[in-house]
Amino acid sequence: MSHGAMDRHHEFLRFLKQVAKAYPDREPHVVMDNYATHKSTEVRDLLDDNPRIHTTSPRHLDHG
């Protein structure tokens, strides 16, 4: 992972943690692109630990 990709990876983890903290009693929905940063082990682990945070990516959206 390049230094730039690692920075984006950490930024995305911080974002998800902020979402989890800001909405403790809600089920937030996050739309993500298919960027590899969003598929890292750390991101998957965080989402597994916070099942109330729902995610989707463009490949899951119905373009009618």
C-alpha positions as a Markdown table, in Angstrom:
| # | Residue | x | y | z |
|---|---|---|---|---|
| 1 | Met | 0.0 | 0.0 | 0.0 |
| 2 | Ser | 1.5 | 3.4 | -1.0 |
| 3 | His | 1.9 | 6.1 | 1.6 |
| 4 | Gly | -1.0 | 8.1 | -0.1 |
| 5 | Ala | -3.3 | 5.1 | 0.0 |
| 6 | Met | -2.4 | 4.5 | 3.6 |
| 7 | Asp | -3.3 | 8.1 | 4.5 |
| 8 | Arg | -6.7 | 7.6 | 2.8 |
| 9 | His | -7.2 | 4.3 | 4.6 |
| 10 | His | -6.6 | 6.0 | 7.9 |
| 11 | Glu | -8.8 | 9.0 | 7.0 |
| 12 | Phe | -11.6 | 6.6 | 6.1 |
| 13 | Leu | -11.3 | 4.7 | 9.4 |
| 14 | Arg | -11.4 | 8.0 | 11.3 |
| 15 | Phe | -14.5 | 8.9 | 9.3 |
| 16 | Leu | -16.3 | 5.7 | 10.2 |
| 17 | Lys | -15.4 | 6.0 | 13.8 |
| 18 | Gln | -16.8 | 9.6 | 13.8 |
| 19 | Val | -20.0 | 8.3 | 12.3 |
| 20 | Ala | -20.3 | 5.5 | 14.9 |
| 21 | Lys | -19.7 | 8.0 | 17.7 |
| 22 | Ala | -21.9 | 10.8 | 16.3 |
| 23 | Tyr | -24.9 | 8.5 | 15.8 |
| 24 | Pro | -24.9 | 6.0 | 18.7 |
| 25 | Asp | -28.6 | 5.3 | 18.6 |
| 26 | Arg | -29.1 | 5.3 | 14.8 |
| 27 | Glu | -28.3 | 3.1 | 11.8 |
| 28 | Pro | -26.3 | 5.3 | 9.5 |
| 29 | His | -25.9 | 4.4 | 5.8 |
| 30 | Val | -22.6 | 5.1 | 4.0 |
| 31 | Val | -22.3 | 5.0 | 0.2 |
| 32 | Met | -18.8 | 4.1 | -0.8 |
| 33 | Asp | -17.0 | 3.7 | -4.2 |
| 34 | Asn | -15.1 | 0.5 | -4.9 |
| 35 | Tyr | -11.8 | 2.0 | -3.9 |
| 36 | Ala | -9.5 | -0.6 | -2.3 |
| 37 | Thr | -9.2 | 1.6 | 0.9 |
| 38 | His | -12.8 | 0.8 | 1.7 |
| 39 | Lys | -12.1 | -3.0 | 1.5 |
| 40 | Ser | -9.2 | -3.2 | 3.9 |
| 41 | Thr | -9.1 | -5.7 | 6.8 |
| 42 | Glu | -9.3 | -2.8 | 9.3 |
| 43 | Val | -12.4 | -1.3 | 7.6 |
| 44 | Arg | -14.1 | -4.7 | 7.4 |
| 45 | Asp | -13.3 | -5.4 | 11.1 |
| 46 | Leu | -14.7 | -2.0 | 12.1 |
| 47 | Leu | -17.9 | -2.5 | 10.2 |
| 48 | Asp | -18.2 | -6.1 | 11.6 |
| 49 | Asp | -17.9 | -4.5 | 15.1 |
| 50 | Asn | -20.5 | -1.9 | 14.2 |
| 51 | Pro | -23.3 | -3.8 | 12.3 |
| 52 | Arg | -25.6 | -0.8 | 12.6 |
| 53 | Ile | -23.5 | 1.0 | 10.1 |
| 54 | His | -24.8 | 0.0 | 6.7 |
| 55 | Thr | -22.7 | 0.4 | 3.6 |
| 56 | Thr | -23.4 | 0.1 | -0.1 |
| 57 | Ser | -21.3 | 0.7 | -3.2 |
| 58 | Pro | -22.2 | 1.7 | -6.8 |
| 59 | Arg | -22.2 | -1.9 | -8.0 |
| 60 | His | -25.0 | -2.6 | -5.5 |
| 61 | Leu | -27.2 | 0.3 | -6.7 |
| 62 | Asp | -30.0 | -0.3 | -9.2 |
| 63 | His | -29.4 | 1.9 | -12.2 |
| 64 | Gly | -32.9 | 1.0 | -13.5 |
